[in-house]
Structures are given as C-alpha cells and as structure tokens.
C-alpha cells in the first residue's frame, strides 16, 4: 500500500511544525486503515509529536472525527479532498494520490468512448485528469473537465453525494478510478452513459445501472403501503440535513402518514431494529440507501424516492439524491 499511494508525509510534517502542534490526530477511511500504525509512527519520528489514531469509521470529508479533534492540536484526514463549503478548524485533508499509471487503461478506453467525453474521478486519481485529457486529445478525443459546485475541491472530482463535476454538455463520461459506485452515481445523476477505466485492474467496463434501478424500484414498491416512517438525520458535520428532515416529516403528515426524526452518528441495521416503523428515509449520505439498503430491516429510501412514494414526484422524474 505505502508504495502504491503517496500519503504526502513531507507536507504533513511541514504543517505540524508550522503549527507547532504537540498532539496530532489521524483519521483514515477503511481502505487505508491498515497503514495507520505505520504512518503514525513515521509522523511521530519525523515531527517529534504524539499521534492519536481515530478508531471510528470514516466515510469521507463530510465525516470529521470532531471528538478526536477536541483532544488534538491538529488533525489530518487521509484519503479525501476537503469540502470547500465546510470549515473545520485545525482539520487538514490529505488526498493520498495513487501512483498507479493510468494511461494503459485509457488507451483501451479510446476504443469505446465517443469523440467528446466528460472526465471524472475520485481523490486518488483526480490529479491525472489533465494528463488524460491531453492523451485523449492526441487521439482525436475531446475530454471535458468541469468545476462542479461549492462542495467540490477540484475540477472533475466526484463524491458519493455530489456529481456536479460531471460536465453538463457531454453525452457520456469516462470515470478514472476503482470500484463502481461513483461511476454508478454519475450514471444515475446524469442519466447518461458512463465508462469506467480502472487503472488497477486495467479494465474498461460500464456500471450496471439497470440492476441498481431495479433495486431502487423494489424499495419504493415495498414502501407504498407504509404508514409510518423514520426520517434519519446524521450528526456528521457534512451530512446533517436537519431542515430537509423537518420538511419530509411535514410532507408525510400532509399525506396522512406518521413520521419521526431519528438522529444518529452511524446508520446501521442494529440502530434501526428497535424502532417499530414501516420504512425509513435517509437524509444522511445517499450511499446508505443506494449501496446498502439490502442489509436493513425495512426499506431505506432517499428523500427523492420518498417523494415518489407519497405522490409528490413521478417515477420518471426520479433523480439521484445529492448534497450540495
């Protein structure tokens, strides 16, 4: 892992010394957590500080361990780009860029993509987009990199909750990165073709949007007869949509339904099991409903899916739930 990614420890050490920190908090997503001990030791050696590692889950830059930050002079969250419209004092975000070469798989992608594509990626590969655009231009293909809204730190960056960096004037998109979820999100948000260029597997593929839409359709259908709903609000700093939750409760009551707001940090099946409710609506990270609904004891809907259930939105007008 340490050879495949750049944790930018020179920058981390420089910031620590500049801030004259004595206790440094470290936060890692699950994918990088196995390197936490190694990185903590390296930072302590370089900067002469004491590091404290967050053992809690970390789902993105929206999920800053503020309790850890209370016990540290400064904190670094690895693996995510900062969210510009969220300010957390003394929290620094280290994107952890991948060192894997991307052009081999981009060469494969040129055989299937159109002459004009929007380029998108996650924090680990977004730094490659300018080079990818140049490579595509040399092969007669126009690559478009879009800025996105105030939640997006870098042009072309997509989050699990925000796909505004997908250029609107493109008929299809090329996602450079691993996994399918972010590419699937772009496809659902734009309703356009998305190709995945995976630099690690060197595979070019398309996300299975039809399968996901069938799952979401099933969740909506299972909720049509529901009379009681739990509207979930996250306490995480970048996911808390309390006002939206109040609006959804009011909407439910207008349609003669029972609705209750449930506030929690981490949304898990066990946390919801005790509540005798027919269905849930998550105003937290959209990934909870989209990517993990099968593990919950009752249907979990996104806010826009709830609007379909109560008749405020047509199925044909269903869009991806995004946080801006």
VENUR-V583567 format. One record per helix or strand of 3 or more residues. SS is the DSSP state (A for helix, B for strand). FROM is the first residue (numbers start at 1). LEN is the number of residues. If there is no record, write none. Layout:
SS/FROM/LEN, SS/FROM/LEN
This chain:
A/9/11, B/23/6, A/30/18, B/50/4, A/66/5, B/74/5, B/91/4, A/103/7, B/116/6, A/126/13, B/142/3, B/172/5, A/181/10, B/193/6, B/203/3, A/209/15, B/228/7, A/242/13, B/258/7, A/269/5, B/279/4, A/287/9, B/299/4, A/303/8, A/315/3
